[in-house]
Amino acid sequence: MSLQECLASRKDCSGKGQPLTMADIKDICKATLQAAPSYSLFVVLPDGPDYKGGIYEYDKSDFILISDKEKTNFTMELYPELVWKESIELKDLIRIGITWQYLSLKVESLKLGVSQRARAPKRYEKIINEITNNNYTFLYSVAVRERDRGALVEDTLNPLEMQMEEGTILLNTPTCYKDRAIYENKYEGIPLDKAIFNQVEEKSPNHTSLYEISQLLWACQGENDHATHGNRDALEKNGYGRVHASGCAGYSVYPIVIVDKLAELQKGAYFYNPVGFSALNRWIQVKDKITYDHFLYKYSSEDLKTKIEREFDVSISNYTILLCIDRQKPCSGFMHRKLMNTTYWAEIEAGMALAGLQLQANGLGLQWQKKIIPNPDQSNYKALFNLDSAENAINRMASNLANLPKNEKLSLKGNLTPAVLFFLE
């Protein structure tokens, strides 16, 4: 499967687990570890056709059995290396999120599913730390299982007819959806393994159009549901949603695009709206043209590029994508807070969104860099990125959607915290 097909059809799954061959497991681990090759993975397996069930450590190419005291009922469980010190740094949480997204997409390409739950596997953690005499911590439970969700279904309702308001920039349709290609099995795209292991350079990127921004933002935080028509209950029941997982569908990541010089965008700062005007009715009609419903909204005309470059000692080309998080957003319901650990989820989700940017940029043949924000709660960042204006614009836009979701997936619960800068070389 292509990277874009995997993104478009990624869903959390709850099917049963069936053992894979060791060759398939190594293939999954190899692709997953590419996100952070200097670290290792801990893998929990059932009894398989050519291996013994237990807890293993995977380091680049080899599996080392740590303990056979615990096995899994799923196809496999996988946990990236994470050492608890006085606290967990943002860069390590981002790394965990990137690794999870690489895992999720690789598993999707094998016609399997992933279940990512906000529960810590304390038994595994205790066994591993006792045997290795280390201080590993595993924040959440991540299981590979059989896929039990249906294929992506096209929205066949008559699209809403919309007019563009001032400050709104309609983005291009993701390439896998263009001309209904993904529904008619005509979309080829970039093979997932090429995007993971290689920089794909089929043509020179066009830095002067909205095309690459549209594709990058969709792969980062876009929606992949085309059939629930704004019904969030159906969305969560059937496993649709964003191109990456989110704690109880909280969706805590907010991409912001800071533009210096692009032919179709004025200088300033824009936030990305992945649910569009129609709040999950995925197609709209604008000036007699039917298009995918996602857009940018300009919230500031201020020239931010020079100040950002000076603050973080970076050199930005025409634009940069800033990933912000709302730490109060994930698992925000009372029952969710009671049953699940919400600490650090937003940061990990930012890592998953960053993985989409990285892989899509690879697929587009773009050279890129990322900068994890040091001390993300630093007070001056509010003014540096003009986040007060962004928060006001996001919440104002959320109240004006055509099919406002009852649980307000676009609006903020807390304040925006900057997490990652992503920019092209």
Buried (B, 14 or more C-beta within 10 A) or exposed (E): BBBBBBBBBBBBBBBEBEBBEBEBBBBBBBBBBBBBEEBBBBBBBBEBEEBEBBBBBBBEEEBEEBBEEBBBEBBBBBBBBBEBEEEBEBBBBBBBBBBBBBBBBBBBBBEBBBBBBBEBBEEBBEBBBEEEEEEBBBBBBBBBBBBEBEEBEEBEEEBBEBEEEEBBBBBBBBBBBEEEBBBEEEBEBBBBBBBBEEBBEEEEBEBEBBBBBBBBBBBBBBBBBBBBBBBBEBBBEBBBBBBBBBBBBBBBBBBBBBBBEBEEBEBBBBBBBBBBBBBBBBBBBBEEEEBBBBBBBBBBEBEBBEEBBEBBEBEBBBBBBBBBBBBBBBBBEEEBEEEBBBBBBBBBBBBBBBBBBBBBBBBBBBEBBBBBBEEBEEEEBBEBBBBBBBBEBBEEBBEEBBBBBEBBBBBBEBBBBBBBBBBBE
